[in-house]
């Protein structure tokens, strides 16, 4: 099995602080690992636990990426903010994708820039 990766798609238009962004990614990885298939979870946790942070420019691109993950059958989780600090309640902030084999998401995510 090739290397397993978790990707985080972070909305750049929300201009979240570094701390807020980190916490939102933590929420995503917790949910992804809680829900994922054991055939992926165990090797991911035994391996390098690689994570990649990418930015999407706005809500429209975020929604397009969500639909693309659904269409491709990729495991994902969308974090919606509680609205207690920087972002309004219910706003989608981060999408976690994975764990997936490194090559499976390349075509979908290859155009995105690192955060």
N, C-alpha and C positions, 0 to 999 in steps of 0.2 A: 504494500500500500504506500502511495506517495505521501509526502508530508501533509499533515492536517493543519489548517489555518482557520482562525476566526477573524472575520473582517468587521470593522465598525464603519458605518457610513454616517458621517456627522454633518448636520445641516450648518453650512457656513453663514447663511443669512440670519441666523439667530444670534450670532456674535456672543456665544456663551464664553464665560471665563474658562481658563484652563482647569480649574478645580471642578466647575460644574460639568465640563465635558468629561473629565475623568470619572466622576460619579455616575454620569449617564451611561458610560461604557461599562462600568462595573455592574450596573443594573442589567444591561443587555447580556453580559457573559454569564451572570448567575442564571438568568432565565434560559439561555441557550443550553447550558450544561444540565440544567434541571430537566429539560424537555427532550434532550437528544437521545438518539438510539445508542444503546450500550456498545454496539459494534464500532461506534465512532468515539464515544466518550472515553472508554478505557484507553485506546491507543493515543488519543489526544493528550490525556493526562499523564501517560507514560512517556510521551515524546517531548518535543521542544516547547510545546504550548505557545506556538507562534501566534501573534496578533498583529494586524495591520490596520491603521487608522487612515481612512480616506475621507475626503470632503465632497459633499454634493452642494451645488450652489444655492438651491432654494427648495421650497416645498414641492413644486412641480416636478423637479428632477428626482426628489426623494420618493414621490408617489410613483413615478415611472420605474424607479429601481425596485420598489416594492412589487409592482405588477410583474416585472421581469423575473424576480425571485419566485413568485408564485408560478409563473409560466414554466420556469425551468425546474421546479420542484426542489429548490434549494431551501434548507431549513433557515428560518430567520425569526427575529423577534424585534418588534418596534417598541421603543421606550416612549411612553407618554408622560410628560412632566406633571407633577403634583401641583405646580403653581405657587410654591412657597417662597421662591427666591427670584430668579432672573427671567423665567419664561412663564407665559400664561398657562393655566391649568388645562390639561388635555392636549397640549401641543406636542406633536411628534418631534423628538430631538435627535435620536440616534436609532439606527437599525443595525442590529448584530446579525451576521450571516455566518452559519457554520455550527460546528466544525465541518469543513469541507476539504476534500483533496485539493491540493494547490492548483491543479490545472482546471478544475471544474468551473471556477468563477472568473478565470482570466479574461475570457471573451466579454463577459458582462461588466467587469470592473476595470478593465485595462485602461480605459480613457480617464479614469478619475485620478486626481492628484493626491499625494500624501498630505496629511494634515500637518 
